[in-house]
Each structure stands twice: as C-alpha cells, then as structure tokens.
Amino acid sequence: MDRIRTSRTVVRTVALAACLTAGAVACTDRSSSITSALPPAPLGVAPSASQVLRGEVDDSGTVTFTSLPSNASGTFAPGIDANIYGRQNVDVHVYATAATVVTQSSSKTWTMLIGLRNLESYPIGSSQGGATPTDTSGIYLGFINGPTVTKTSGSCSSPCTMSITGYDGTGNFTAGGQPYVYWRQRLAAHQSVAGADTVTKRRQVQFTSPKAVTNFVFYMMVDADWPPPNQTSWTVSYMAATDSFPDSTAGVSGGHAKPAWKQAAQSPYRLGSESWSTSAFGIGASGTKGYYLFRRDSLSSTSDAFMQVNMSVNGNPTNPEIVFGFLDGTRMVAVGLTSNQLAFVSYGGTTPSAQVVGTPATYASGTHTFTLHKYKADSAVVQVDGTRTLVALYKNLPSSPSQSFTFTSGPTEFFGAGSVTGSSNTKWMSVSYGIGTTHP
C-alpha cells in the first residue's frame, strides 16, 4: 500500500542488486541459483547496516550498487531514513539484467529488466493472511531519487540532465509523483529454492539521457504489505495532484496511480464516466449510470478503520447516491452524499438506490474533507472539515447489502457515485483509508 506521509507502522524493504554480466551466467526469474540468505532481523528492530542502495549504470550497460552510508540519507536520498528495514540478500533480493544502450543522434536510451524475490519468513504483497487472499496489493519498486548524471564524455547539452521514461505508474513514496514498477503479485514466504517467492516476470525500466552521458545514479525503494501479525495497520492513499487515474485500466501515459483500484458498475445500470487532471479525479453519473472504485483488504467487524476523502459534489441527486466507506463482512459502514446532505446509507431491494440510515445532516456546498471513523464493532463517526457531524452505533448500521454490487463478495473499501434520482459530477482530490487505526 501507499506510503504517503502516513503513520503506517510497517517499515519498508529497501534494496537493489544487479546480475553480473561479465563471466557469469545470466540470471533468470525464479532461478535456483540463490538458495539461501541470512535470517531476517527481528520485526521492528532497525539493523545497523545501510538500508538505501545507490545504483550506478555506465556506458557499457553495467549496473552496480553500493550501500548508502547510514549517516548520509540527507545527502544522497532526501527524505529517506537510512535505517529503513530491508537488506539485500537478507530481507529481499532484487536483481536486474545489464542495461541495453541505444544511441540516437543527440540522446541515449537505457533499458533494463528488474525482478524481485522475497526472503522474509512470511508472504509479502498483501495485507491478508491465509493461502488464498481475496485481493493482492502487490509490490512496488519506487524510484525515490535520480537519475542523476555523474560522468560525461565530451560536452553535454545544458542542462545535462536525464529522466526515467519507462515505468508502470507514479505514486508517493517519499514525495509526490515518483515513478515505480509494479508486480500485482503476492509472493510466498522465502523458500529454499526460488519459486513462488519470486516474481514471475521482470519489469522494464527505461532512462533517457543526452548522448554525452556515460554514468548515472539513482535510488530505489521496495514497498510491499505484510499480513498480520507481522503488520498490524495499513494505509492506502490516492492523491489526484500527484497520481494518475486510480484504476489501472484508464490508459493514461505512464500507467496508473499507486495503489490500483478496481472499477465496478452498479448493476443493472451502465458504467458512468471518469476523468482526471492534476487537480482532481472526476466521476460522472447521469442517465441511470453509476461508477464505483473498490479495493479489498484485511477488514473485519473487529477492525478499527477510517476513510478520508477531499471532494466536491455538483449536480442534483436527491438521494445520497454519492458514497464512500466500507463493507467489513458484517455491516455496511458508508456515507452517502447529496449536494447538501450526508447520512449513513444502505443498499437493498431491486434498485440500486441508497437508503438513509438515521437522520441526515447538512453541509455547505463546495469542497470539503469528509472523514469516516469506524471503531471496531462499537460505533462510527463522520467528521466534515474536522467537525463531528454524524454518529451511529455499529449495531444499528445495515448488514452487507443484498443488492448485487459486483464488489460485495467480501470486505471492501469503495467510493463512487450513482444516478438513480439525479445526475452528479463529483471531483475527488484525494481518497485515503486505513485499517487497524481510526485516524489518518
């Protein structure tokens, strides 16, 4: 899940290594050549070794890595704590092919393929335990600093800078809009012979530089969820200003935002529309259309949780069909909005129209921050711009809906809009939720 300036308790695995190409057999995915590793450090104990690795690529395509000194995080990788948990060939093994270099008239393109193997004694890439989780948050390898030119041959155009041009998406690791490559996989606990603990396919990364560049450096960070009890709280955040579309099928340049959400239409009605700019993610719902995005994580009736959205509502829905919240496997803990009212809501019957639970509250038009707090199986509270506005006992909230949403088969986090009683055009600046904690 996302690490966007949150209080998430999990520490990040950090490492990068390359397969040697001179005098060695090329690495292959799920290779049996790496069969052992030192035992991982106890959870929560920061190892003394450096945790951020510095990758360097030269003009021949050779990729080498050296450890970032633990006292140099502010110098080499701003915003990174050098004591982040994760050590190459101890906690994780990340490997890369030699970079291929294609020279154009005034530029170069550097391409490499990167893979990853889990060396932990538990799975990574999902917040859910068990052998078959209902969802997979996946594994992110983020570019947190660079690429930066370190050496040239002859003169270099001014400015002598380079960029990463091939990646899967952008997200927030230590700052907004950082590129990453992504595996939508849950890797098994470390095995004696590489197999289910290793990604099935390497991801391609490309850099572009002026023709004169011969060497450059960059810093990377591995981000993956762990199941309980190794991790006890998880936070996911989507921010339109720094991410792209929240769903992975939107087809924008650079891929999708981190983390990926899934689309769901509100059956039997048609799928609504989505739009994106650097200011907001828009959802359009009109003419019996609906549009919802959802994810699945380790949420239950006994879980603390929160969801916070910064958004605005335009249009004329008379029922609170703009919704966000949770299905925790027992109850629906969700907030519905019209243009000037909000309420806890339920869904049921034969039409996908939200039904008010309890007494609605009013709010002024415009952009607001709405925060839903779930206190285990005790109660739920809604704040608008920090002001407590709605309260409900958990036992009075509706059961998981009988209406056939496409995402009601298990614990779910969702947001979106319908259009049974009127059209709406919502603008979502940010959406975040946490499990195992009641506040952002």
N, C-alpha and C positions, 0 to 999 in steps of 0.2 A: 504494500500500500504506500500511499504517498507520504513523503516526509516534507511537509510544507510548514516549517516553523511551528510544529506541534509539540505537545508534551509526551508523545508516544514513547513508551518505555523500552521498546526494542532498540538495540543498538545495531548499526548497520555493518554488514560484512563488507570489507574493502580489500580488493586485491586485483592484480592483473599480472599475467605472465605470458610469454610467447614461446611457441615451439621453435627450437633452434633449427635452422635450415642447412647449415654447413656441417657436413659429416654426420648427419643424423637422419633417421627415418622420419618422414613427415607424420605429424600427429593426425589421428582420425578420431571422429566423435565416438564416444563410448569405447575408447581404447582401453585395453587391458594393461597398457604399459605403466600406468600409475596405480599401484595396488595397495599403497599404504600411506599413512600420514600420522603425524604426532597427534595425540589426543587433544581435543579442543580445551581451551581454558574454561574454568567454571563460569556459568552464566552470570553476567553482571560484574565479573572481575576483569578490569582493563589490563591487558598484557603490557609489558614494558616495551615490547618491540614496536617499531614504527608500523602504522596502520594504513597509510596512504602511499600508493606506489606511483612513481614517476615513470611514464612510458616515453621512450625515445625511438624515433624512426629515422634512419639515414637514407641516403640517396639510392642505395642498393636494395632497399626494402627491408633490411634487417631491423627487427624490433627487439629492443632490450628494455629492462626495467630495473630500477634501483629503489630502495626504500626511502621514503621521505622521513628525515630525522624527526623525532617526536617533538623537538622544540622549534620546528620550523614551519608549523602548519600555517601560521600567519604570513609567512614569507612566500611559500610555494603554492598553497591552496587556501586562499582566504575563506573563512567561514567553516573550515573543516577542523574538527578536533582530532589530533593525531592519535588519540587513544581509543578511537572507534574500534569496536570488537570485530576482528576478522583478519586472518593472516593467510597469505598464500601458502598452499600445501599443508595447512593446518585446519582452517575452517572452510576454505573454498579453494578450488583450483580453476583459474581462468586461463585460457590458452588462445593463441592466435596464430594463424598462418603468417608467413612472410608477406609483407605488403607488395603488391604489384604496382609499378610506377609507369604511368603513361604520360609522355611529354608532348604537349601541344606547342604551338608557335610561341606563346608567351606564358604558359602555365603548366602545371603538373597536376595529375590526379593520382592519389594514393589510395589503394583499395586493399582491405584486409578482411578476413573472416574470423569471428570470435566465438568461442564456445565456453561452457562453464560446467563444472562438476561440484556437487555438494559433498563436503567432507564432514558435515555435522552428524551427530548420532540420532537426529530426528529429521523429518521432511522439512523442506523449505518451499515457498511459493504458494502457500495457502494458510489462512488463519484457522482452518478447520482440522480437527483430528480425524482419526479413522482412515480406513484404507481407500474409501471412495467418497471424497468430499463433493458437495453439490456445486462448488464453484472453485475456481483457481485464480488467485490474484496475480500469480506469475512472478517473474524475476526480471528486474530492471538493472541494466548496466549503464549508469549515467556518466556523462562527460561533465565533470564539475569545474574544470579549469582548462584553458587552452582550446585548440592547439596554438602553440607559440613558437615562432621561428627562432632557432638557436644558431644556425650557421647557413651561410650562402656561398655560392661560387660565382664570383664576379658581382656586378652591380645588380641591385634588386629594385624593382619599381617602388615608388613611395606612395602609400606606406607599405612596408614589406610585411604584410600580414597574410594569414591564411584562415580557412574556415572548415568546419565539418559540413559536408554537403549530402552525405548519405547516411540516414539513420531511420528509426522507426517512429519517433514522436518526440514531443517535448513535455517536460514536467518540472517540478520543483524538488530539487534535492538539497541544495544549499542556497539557491537563488532561483528566480523565476525563469522559465523558458529554456531550461537546459536540455540538450539533446540526449537521447538514450536509445539503446537497442533493448529489445524485449522478447522474452520467451513466455508464452502463455502455457506454462508447464508447472506442475508440482513435482519436484524432484524427491525421490525416496531418500531415506537416511543412507549415510555412507555405506557402501558395500565393499567387500574385499576385492572384487573385480568390477571395474566400471560397467554400469548398465543403466538401471532405472534411476540412478543418482546423477546421471549426466544428460545434458540437453541433447535432443535428437537431431538438431540441425544448428549449424553455426549461423550467426547473423552477420550480414555485410555492413561494413563501415567504410565511408569514403571521406577523404580530405582533399581540398583544393588549395594550391599554393602558387605563387609566382614561380617562373621557370628556374630562377637562380637558387631557390631554396634547396638545401641538401640535408638539413636536420631540423627536426621539430620535436616538441614535447607536449604531453597532455596528462591529465589526471583523471582517474575513473573511480567509480564507487558502485558497489553491488548493493542492491536494495531488494530484500525478499522477506515475506512474512513467515513467521514460525507458528506452529499450533500450540495451544496450551498443553502443559504448564510452562513451556519454555518462553512464552509470551503471554501476557495477561490483558493487554489492551491494544487496540488497533485504531488508527485514524486514517481516513481517506479524505482527500480534499481535491476539488476541481475548481480552478480559477480561470475564468474566460480570458482575463487580461494576459495570462502567460501560457495558457494551454490552447489547444485547438478544439475541435468538436469532442465532446465527452465520449461518444461512441466510436468504435473502431472502424465502422463501415462508411464514415462520412466522406472519405476520399479526398481530404484536403492535402495540400503539399506538406510533406514532412510526416505524414502519418496521422496518428491520433494522439489525444491527450493522455496523460497518466493520472489515474488508472482508467482502464476502459470500462464503460458501462454498456449494457445491452439494451436494445430497443424492444418495446412491447406496444402493440396496438391494443386498444380497448375493444375487444370483440363484443358484438359483431360489427363494430364501426370501423371505418377506414383509418389508415395511418395519417396523422397530421403532418405538419411540416417542421423543419428545423432550419436555423440559420446561425451563422457565427461571425462575429467580428472580435477585434481585440478588446472591446468594451463589454460584450455580453453574448451569451448563448440564448438564442430566441426559439420559442416553441409557439407555433401557430395552430390553433384548434378552432375549426368552424365547419358548419355543414355536416354535422354528425361525424366529425373526425376527432381522434384523440391521439396523444403522443406521450409515451412514458419511457423513462430510462430506469434501469434497475441493476442491482448487484446483489450477490449473496455472500454473507459472512457468518461467523460463529455467533449468531444472535439467538437468544432463548428468553423465555419468560423471566428467568432469574438474572438476566444480564442488565447491568446499567448501560445506558446508551444516550447519545444525543445526535441531533441533526440540526445544522445551522445553514440557512440559505439567505443570501442577499439578493433581492429580486424586486421587480415591479410588475404590476398587473394592469393591462389595458384591455378594453373590451367591455362586454355587457353580460357576463354569465350571472344568472340569478340563483343558481345553486353552487355550492362550494366545490366545483369540479377541478380546480387547480389544487393539486395535493402534493404533499411530501411527507415522508415518515417511514414507518417500519411495519412489517409483518414478522412477529417474533416466533411464529409457530403455534401460538396460542391466541393472541389478540392482535387486532389492528390498532397500532398507535400512530395515528396520522392526523395531519392538519389539512383542512380544506379551506380555500380562499375564494371569495368573490372579489369584486373591485373595492369593496369597503367593509367586508365582514370576514371573520375567520371562526372556525369551530373544529372540534374533533369530529371525525366523519367515519362512516361505514359505507360499505357497498353490499348490495344484495338484490334479490329479486331477478327480474328478467331484463331490466335495462341498466346500463352502466352509468347510473346517476348517483352521485354522492348523497348520503343522508346525514343530516346533522345529528350529532350526539351531544346532549346537554344544551346549554344556552350559548348562542353565538356571541361574540364580542366584536366591536367595531374598531377600525383603524383608519387613519387618514390615507388618502391617495398618495402615490409617489413611491420611491424606492425605500425599502425597509430591510432590516435584518431580523429574521424570524428564527427563534431557537426553540427546538423541542427537546425537553429533557425527560428521559424515561428512567424512573427509579425502580429498577427491578420489577417485581410484581406488586409494588405498593401504589404508585401514582405516576402521573405525567403532568408536566407543566410546560406552558408555552409563554415565551417572552417575545415582545415586539420592541426592538431597539433597547433591550435591556430591562424593559418594564414588564413585570408579571401580568399576564393578560388572561390566560385560561388555566384551569386546574381540573383534573379528573382523577378519581380513584381507578386504579388499574382494573378492578373487578367490574367496573361499570363501562369499560371500553368494549367495543364489539369483538366477537370472535373473528378469526380469519375469514375473509369474505367468501360467500358461496358463489358470487359472480365469477365467471370463468376468465379472469385475467390470465394472460399467458405466463405470469410470473408468480402465481400463488401456490406453487408446489412445495415451497419451503421458506425458511426465514429469508427475508428480502428487505433491502433498503431501496427506496424508489422516490422519484419526483416526476412531475409532468402535468398535463392538462387535458381535459375533455371538453366536449362542446354539445352536450345534450340540450341545454337550456339557453345557450348563447355563445357567441364567439369570444375568443380571448387571444391575446398576443402577449405572452409573458417574456420578460427579459431576466435571465439568471446570470448574475455577475459571479457568484460563487456558490458552491454546494459542498458541504463537508459533513461527515458523520464520524462518530467514534463509538466503539464497543468496549465495554469494561471501564468506562468513565462517563460521567454525566455532564461534563462541561468541556468546551474547546480548550 
